[in-house]
Structures are given as structure tokens and as C-alpha cells.
Amino acid sequence: MANLKDIRRRIKSVKNTQKITQAMRMVAAAKVKKAEMRVKTARPYGQELRSVFTQVYNEIKHHVGELEGTRYAELLSPKPIKNIGIVVISSDRGLCGGFNSNVIRQMFRLEEALKEKGLTPKFYLVGRKVSTAFSSYSESSSLGSMVDMTASPSHHDANLISETLTQAFLKGEIDSIEILSTHFQSMISYKIQMTPVLPVKGLIEEYMPEIRSDQGYVTTDIEQKTPEGNIRPELLLEPSSAKTLDILIPMYLSNAIYTLLLESSASELAARMTAMANATNNASDMLDKLTVQYNKARQASITQEILEVVGGAEAAS
């Protein structure tokens, strides 16, 4: 049995750790409410923008040859998909339970599944954790990375990622853009999903159906009739289709990335809050066990001293 000094040292260490985890839980709880509000505020605008983009896409995707004067026409041109650009979003810090490990595990599963199908995945990595894991264990190509921003993502960060992916697409380095990220559901849960960005209908869902998007992201063409059965009116683009695309596509790409950055940030904070709450509870349980152990050791020490006194007295008599 450990001596009293060792047990007291362990109790002090666990109490100090508990104070840290409790403080981290409270900080995460304060931040996750703000992150949740940002997500809920961004979702309606993002959904409407995706709807508008899909309507424009369905209207002009068969007339790409008419889009002279825009550098984005190539983004809408049908082409065989061989090189898939995948943005993977994790966090920069740990202590958030299985948040990062779940995303990294799905990334490697996806990489293996695509290679088995004869496709070439190329990754853009957001977050220090996934960047470190990728550089250590993956042999696939990297389109770039961004770190030290996942705690508070901004439109500027999304624009930088969007521009990098667009340039890679226009140069022929990738044939599609998909995003692997987490979707915030509640304070205690999140979901890993794959979101197709370009082309509008992604291919990843054919290989990894369990992580396909199901939160309303556009994955197929809009029907030509409304739910009420009325014929959809003709869509007119002014001043021209080319100028409309020059404005709409950067907005669409950047907003899709920005929304998912917010989703990931909120999921990370919720995971950290839960992990720190569990750690605090585990510390309390450990303190209870150590206290019982300390009392038993102290009682045994006192009993031993009494026996020694009694034995000495009997020997002296």
C-alpha cells in the first residue's frame, strides 16, 4: 500500500487538474453559445445562396460555351473526375475528446476508398491536428493548409481557401471540390459529413454513403416544377450570364467554406465542453477513491503504532 505522503501528493495533483478542467469547461461553455448563434445565423443565408446558385447552375450548365469573358466557365464545364480536391476541417488544439481523431480517421478511410476506385484524392488541410496527421501518415498530394484560425474563423480565411481551390481547379490539378467536416447538431453531439461544392452533385457519396451530406446541401438538379406542380418561370440573368457568374461563384464558394468552418468551430467547442465536463467528473471520482485509500492507509498506520506501543509496554512489564 502506498504511503501517506504519496497519496497526499496524488490528491493534490488531481485537485489541481480538476481546477484546470473545470475552468476549461466553463470557458468552452461560454464560447460555444456564441458559436452556436453564429452557425444558426449563417445557415439561412447559406441555404438561400446555395439555392440561388443551383438555379443558375441548372439554367446555364448546358450552355457553358456561351459564357465568354468569365474565368469561372471552366468550373461549370462537364469533365471526367479523376482528381478530387478535398478540404478537411479539424481544430488547432486538442483536449476536445474524439473530435480530431474522428475527422482524421474518416479522412484516411476516404483516402483509401478513393484510391481503391482508381481516383486520386488531393487534400487541403484546415487545422493543426489534421495537418500534422496528414504529413506523418499520408502519401497523397496536398493542395495547401491553414492553421491557427479554427477557433474563430472569418470570411477572409474562407476567401483564401476558396481562391486556392479555384486556382487548382482552373489549372486542372483537381476536377471537383468536396469538404469533409463536422456538422453541429447540439451541445452534446455533432456529425461528420461530406459536402459537395463543385460540381454541384458530388461523387464521394457513391463511395462513402455514411458521411454524405443530408442537411440540405445541393446534391442534385432542381426539378423543373415547383412542389405545387406549377411550371418554374424562366430565369433571366442580367446584365449577362458571364458577369453573374463572376459575382455569384466566388460568393458561393466562400460562403460554403465559411459556413462549414463555423459548423466545425461550434462542434469543436461543444466537444471540448463535454470532454472537460467528463474529465472534471472523473477527477471527482478519483478524489473519492484516493480519499478512501488515504483514510485506510492512515488507519492502518495508527493501528500499527498502537500495536507497537502495546507490544513495547508488554515487553517492559
DOVEX-928067 format. One record per residue (C-alpha): chain; x, y, z; residue in one letter. Coordinates in steps of 0.1 Angstrom, whole numbers. Example, Ala and Ser with C-alpha at 12.3 -4.5 7.8 and 13.67 -1.06 7.14 Angstrom:
<nodes>
ch/X/Y/Z/aa
A/123/-45/78/a
A/137/-11/71/s
</nodes>
This chain:
<nodes>
ch/X/Y/Z/aa
A/0/0/0/m
A/13/35/-9/a
A/25/56/20/n
A/5/86/32/l
A/29/112/16/k
A/24/97/-19/d
A/-13/96/-15/i
A/-14/132/-4/r
A/7/142/-34/r
A/-17/124/-58/r
A/-47/140/-42/i
A/-32/175/-46/k
A/-23/167/-82/s
A/-58/156/-90/v
A/-73/186/-73/k
A/-51/209/-94/n
A/-61/191/-126/t
A/-97/193/-117/q
A/-95/231/-113/k
A/-80/233/-148/i
A/-106/211/-164/t
A/-134/229/-147/q
A/-121/263/-159/a
A/-117/249/-195/m
A/-153/236/-193/r
A/-166/270/-183/m
A/-146/288/-210/v
A/-158/263/-237/a
A/-194/266/-224/a
A/-193/304/-227/a
A/-178/303/-262/k
A/-200/275/-276/v
A/-231/296/-271/k
A/-217/324/-293/k
A/-205/298/-318/a
A/-240/282/-319/e
A/-255/316/-326/m
A/-231/323/-354/r
A/-239/289/-370/v
A/-277/294/-367/k
A/-274/329/-382/t
A/-252/318/-411/a
A/-273/287/-421/r
A/-304/305/-436/p
A/-282/328/-458/y
A/-260/299/-469/g
A/-290/278/-477/q
A/-306/305/-498/e
A/-273/313/-516/l
A/-269/276/-524/r
A/-305/276/-538/s
A/-298/306/-560/v
A/-266/291/-572/f
A/-282/258/-581/t
A/-309/275/-601/q
A/-283/295/-620/v
A/-262/264/-624/y
A/-291/243/-638/n
A/-300/271/-662/e
A/-266/276/-678/i
A/-247/244/-673/k
A/-257/232/-708/h
A/-247/265/-723/h
A/-211/268/-710/v
A/-198/277/-744/g
A/-218/309/-743/e
A/-200/321/-712/l
A/-172/340/-729/e
A/-154/366/-707/g
A/-156/348/-674/t
A/-128/327/-659/r
A/-153/306/-640/y
A/-168/289/-670/a
A/-143/261/-665/e
A/-158/254/-631/l
A/-191/245/-647/l
A/-178/226/-677/s
A/-186/188/-675/p
A/-155/168/-673/k
A/-145/133/-661/p
A/-135/133/-625/i
A/-102/117/-617/k
A/-85/141/-592/n
A/-107/150/-563/i
A/-99/181/-542/g
A/-110/175/-506/i
A/-109/201/-478/v
A/-106/185/-444/v
A/-115/207/-414/i
A/-103/199/-379/s
A/-91/220/-350/s
A/-58/236/-339/d
A/-59/224/-303/r
A/-66/191/-285/g
A/-84/184/-253/l
A/-117/180/-271/c
A/-124/143/-268/g
A/-125/123/-301/g
A/-133/153/-323/f
A/-100/154/-342/n
A/-94/117/-342/s
A/-128/111/-357/n
A/-122/135/-385/v
A/-87/122/-392/i
A/-100/86/-392/r
A/-126/95/-418/q
A/-100/113/-439/m
A/-78/82/-441/f
A/-108/59/-447/r
A/-119/82/-475/l
A/-84/83/-490/e
A/-82/46/-491/e
A/-117/41/-506/a
A/-109/66/-534/l
A/-76/51/-543/k
A/-93/16/-545/e
A/-116/31/-571/k
A/-87/44/-591/g
A/-93/81/-582/l
A/-66/105/-569/t
A/-75/125/-537/p
A/-57/158/-531/k
A/-62/174/-497/f
A/-64/209/-484/y
A/-60/208/-447/l
A/-75/232/-422/v
A/-64/228/-386/g
A/-31/219/-370/r
A/-42/184/-359/k
A/-52/171/-393/v
A/-22/188/-409/s
A/2/170/-385/t
A/-15/137/-390/a
A/-15/141/-428/f
A/22/149/-430/s
A/30/120/-408/s
A/9/92/-423/y
A/-5/101/-458/s
A/12/97/-491/e
A/-14/118/-511/s
A/-8/152/-525/s
A/-15/184/-505/s
A/-31/215/-521/l
A/-21/236/-490/g
A/-30/241/-454/s
A/-42/267/-430/m
A/-37/267/-392/v
A/-43/289/-362/d
A/-77/301/-372/m
A/-102/274/-365/t
A/-112/289/-331/a
A/-126/320/-347/s
A/-129/316/-385/p
A/-136/347/-406/s
A/-147/354/-442/h
A/-111/363/-450/h
A/-100/328/-441/d
A/-127/313/-462/a
A/-118/336/-492/n
A/-82/324/-490/l
A/-92/287/-490/i
A/-117/294/-518/s
A/-91/312/-540/e
A/-66/283/-536/t
A/-91/257/-546/l
A/-103/277/-575/t
A/-68/282/-589/q
A/-62/245/-585/a
A/-94/237/-604/f
A/-87/261/-632/l
A/-51/247/-636/k
A/-65/212/-639/g
A/-50/199/-607/e
A/-84/189/-594/i
A/-117/180/-611/d
A/-140/185/-581/s
A/-142/202/-547/i
A/-157/185/-517/e
A/-154/193/-480/i
A/-151/168/-451/l
A/-161/185/-419/s
A/-183/182/-388/t
A/-219/195/-386/h
A/-230/210/-353/f
A/-262/193/-340/q
A/-264/202/-303/s
A/-243/209/-273/m
A/-236/172/-269/i
A/-234/159/-305/s
A/-220/166/-339/y
A/-219/147/-372/k
A/-191/142/-397/i
A/-203/148/-433/q
A/-191/152/-468/m
A/-204/183/-487/t
A/-200/185/-525/p
A/-192/220/-537/v
A/-182/217/-573/l
A/-196/201/-594/p
A/-229/206/-577/v
A/-235/169/-575/k
A/-206/152/-557/g
A/-192/117/-563/l
A/-179/110/-528/i
A/-214/98/-516/e
A/-210/68/-540/e
A/-180/56/-521/y
A/-187/68/-485/m
A/-225/70/-482/p
A/-224/71/-444/e
A/-208/105/-445/i
A/-228/121/-473/r
A/-244/154/-466/s
A/-281/154/-455/d
A/-286/189/-442/q
A/-300/204/-473/g
A/-268/210/-493/y
A/-274/208/-530/v
A/-266/174/-544/t
A/-288/171/-575/t
A/-306/192/-601/d
A/-337/211/-592/i
A/-368/198/-608/e
A/-385/220/-634/q
A/-417/221/-614/k
A/-424/236/-580/t
A/-438/214/-552/p
A/-473/228/-561/e
A/-469/215/-597/g
A/-466/249/-613/n
A/-440/254/-641/i
A/-409/272/-629/r
A/-406/306/-646/p
A/-377/313/-670/e
A/-346/326/-653/l
A/-331/357/-667/l
A/-295/367/-658/l
A/-286/404/-661/e
A/-265/422/-672/p
A/-251/389/-686/s
A/-245/353/-676/s
A/-207/358/-675/a
A/-209/388/-652/k
A/-235/370/-630/t
A/-211/341/-626/l
A/-181/364/-618/d
A/-201/376/-588/i
A/-220/345/-578/l
A/-194/318/-579/i
A/-169/335/-555/p
A/-198/342/-531/m
A/-210/306/-533/y
A/-176/290/-528/l
A/-165/313/-500/s
A/-198/311/-482/n
A/-199/273/-484/a
A/-165/271/-468/i
A/-172/298/-442/y
A/-204/281/-431/t
A/-186/248/-426/l
A/-158/265/-408/l
A/-184/278/-384/l
A/-200/244/-380/e
A/-166/228/-372/s
A/-158/256/-347/s
A/-190/251/-329/a
A/-186/213/-329/s
A/-151/216/-315/e
A/-162/238/-286/l
A/-191/215/-278/a
A/-168/185/-279/a
A/-143/203/-256/r
A/-170/213/-232/m
A/-182/177/-230/t
A/-147/163/-227/a
A/-138/187/-199/m
A/-170/180/-180/a
A/-163/143/-182/n
A/-127/150/-170/a
A/-139/170/-141/t
A/-163/142/-131/n
A/-136/116/-134/n
A/-114/137/-112/a
A/-141/138/-86/s
A/-144/101/-87/d
A/-107/97/-84/m
A/-106/120/-54/l
A/-132/99/-37/d
A/-112/67/-42/k
A/-79/84/-32/l
A/-96/98/0/t
A/-108/63/9/v
A/-74/49/2/q
A/-58/77/23/y
A/-81/70/52/n
A/-74/33/51/k
A/-37/39/50/a
A/-39/63/79/r
A/-60/40/99/q
A/-36/11/92/a
A/-7/34/103/s
A/-24/44/135/i
A/-33/7/143/t
A/3/-3/137/q
A/16/24/160/e
A/-9/13/187/i
A/3/-23/184/l
A/39/-12/186/e
A/31/8/218/v
A/12/-21/234/v
A/39/-46/223/g
A/66/-24/239/g
A/47/-20/271/a
A/42/-57/274/e
A/79/-64/268/a
A/88/-38/295/a
A/65/-53/321/s
</nodes>
